[in-house]
Amino acid sequence: MDKLFYENLKKLNIIKKGDKLTLAVSGGADSMYLFYNFMDIKDDFDLDIIVCHLNHGIRKTAKRDEDFVKNICESYKIKCITKTVNMDEYARKNKLSSEEAGRILRYSFFRENSKNRKILTAHNANDRAETVLFNIIRGTGISGLVGISEVKDDIFRPLIEIKRREIEDYLHKNNLAYVDDETNFEEIYTRNKIRLSLIPYLSKLNPNIIDSLLRLSENASDADDFIREIVEENYKKSVKENYFAVDEIIKLHKFLSCEIIKKYLAENFYAENILSRDNILSIYNLFFGKSGKVIQLGGNISARRSYDKVFIEREKTEREKRDVELNLGMNKTDFGEIFISRDEINSKSPSFIKNIDCDKIKGKLYIRTRQSGDRFKPLGMKNNKKLKDYFIDRKVDRLKRDKIGIICDEEKIIYIIGMDISEDVKIDENTLNKLILEVKNVRY
């Protein structure tokens, strides 16, 4: 066992006695270093180990690598699970780069065979430094400067602080077998270009470029942890059930506000692939814009300012709520349950209850959604006003306005559910007959 490996394993503290582990083994130097060292500590730590090997289906020598891993595992009496995929075909079908397609296929394969197991990959310190450069080239924030972390969800990387040169030196000194993937020496992928061309060039400017990038990664990791704590603290104040509270967000520094937006998008819309700086800034600007403004974020996702709230929403079509005639007794409608009586209340559960003058009703009662040209005389007012203006005055969310139930007779609006009854049907000193409207389980 390599002392460097063991010291790093203790430092990271990611492996416990009795752990069940999946080792991701390609057959290359890094993964075989991982394999050999875990074979050395397997019994002392009472580890249950299996190996997963994915054949990406793009090289003639891929079968050689697969057979090599199988044979090594057999010699150590370790269970080896293999699978062959077509990475390039998957990339074309899903419009991904080959690198991204390979990553998705690998982790999917590891996870489908690793229930209740820690998945260990052989990413090393050079991989971490190369990832930092890769993220800088693509454009990144502080979290991207962390590169590859030692633990992410169910993925563990015990070699992340060991350099590639140290790994290869150990294998050569101990005459331990591994295979070379010839594509690692071809500049066909961005990461290969970084490793084979960019880093050697940067090394001319700074011979310790790998160490410099690793220090940047460590500093970024500390900063990222600190920022995450502050984001979490303010996230709870700024994000409610399904919207951002404008008053809370605008109190914060722009950077912190944008980090809160980023966290919300990552948690709720990751699959929609709308997490970009342009979208984050566009949403941030909504907090300082006018109510009613809508921006498209891509796909069927939009952001919308509604008074003191900002919503991020999937656009969807809902079935139209039907107009329904209302009768005495219980009426089950698309807007909620409406109980109408002369002199009794149906339920003690939370509900909207209004008393109106029965003799001021003209014809039958109906419930419906708003219509173009609707006017309404709210309780206490002398004149009718446009229903649209009434909703605006009440700061009713624009998308809710078409879902609110409106009870009307054959001439006028009687009651807007959850809000006001009409001045025209209020009870006064001349009222002889009352009608009680009780609405519960309201659906907007």
Stockholm file with secondary structure:
# STOCKHOLM 1.0

chainA/1-444         MDKLFYENLKKLNIIKKGDKLTLAVSGGADSMYLFYNFMDIKDDFDLDIIVCHLNHGIRKTAKRDEDFVKNICESYKIKCITKTVNMDEYARKNKLSSEEAGRILRYSFFRENSKNRKILTAHNANDRAETVLFNIIRGTGISGLVGISEVKDDIFRPLIEIKRREIEDYLHKNNLAYVDDETNFEEIYTRNKIRLSLIPYLSKLNPNIIDSLLRLSENASDADDFIREIVEENYKKSVKENYFAVDEIIKLHKFLSCEIIKKYLAENFYAENILSRDNILSIYNLFFGKSGKVIQLGGNISARRSYDKVFIEREKTEREKRDVELNLGMNKTDFGEIFISRDEINSKSPSFIKNIDCDKIKGKLYIRTRQSGDRFKPLGMKNNKKLKDYFIDRKVDRLKRDKIGIICDEEKIIYIIGMDISEDVKIDENTLNKLILEVKNVRY
#=GR chainA/1-444 SS CCHHHHHHHHHHTCCCTTCEEEEECCSSHHHHHHHHHHHHHTTTTTCEEEEEEEECSCCTTHHHHHHHHHHHHHHTTCEEEEEECCHHHHHHHTTCCHHHHHHHHHHHHHHHTCTTCEEECCCCHHHHHHHHHHHHHHCCCHHHHTCSCSEETTEECTTTTSCHHHHHHHHHHTTCCCCCCGGGGSTTSHHHHIIIIIHHHHHHHCTTHHHHHHHHHHHHHHHHHHHHHHHHHHHHHHBCSSSEEHHHHTTSCHHHHHHHHHHHHHHHSGGGTCCCHHHHHHHHHHTTSCTTCEEEEETTEEEEEETTEEEEEECCCCCCCCCEEECSEEEEETTEEEEEESSCCCCSSSCEEEEEEGGGCCSCEEEECCCTTCEECBTTCSSCEEHHHHHHHTTCCTTTTTTSCEEECSSSEEEETTSCBBGGGCCCTTCCCEEEEEEESCCC
#=GC SS_cons         CCHHHHHHHHHHTCCCTTCEEEEECCSSHHHHHHHHHHHHHTTTTTCEEEEEEEECSCCTTHHHHHHHHHHHHHHTTCEEEEEECCHHHHHHHTTCCHHHHHHHHHHHHHHHTCTTCEEECCCCHHHHHHHHHHHHHHCCCHHHHTCSCSEETTEECTTTTSCHHHHHHHHHHTTCCCCCCGGGGSTTSHHHHIIIIIHHHHHHHCTTHHHHHHHHHHHHHHHHHHHHHHHHHHHHHHBCSSSEEHHHHTTSCHHHHHHHHHHHHHHHSGGGTCCCHHHHHHHHHHTTSCTTCEEEEETTEEEEEETTEEEEEECCCCCCCCCEEECSEEEEETTEEEEEESSCCCCSSSCEEEEEEGGGCCSCEEEECCCTTCEECBTTCSSCEEHHHHHHHTTCCTTTTTTSCEEECSSSEEEETTSCBBGGGCCCTTCCCEEEEEEESCCC
//
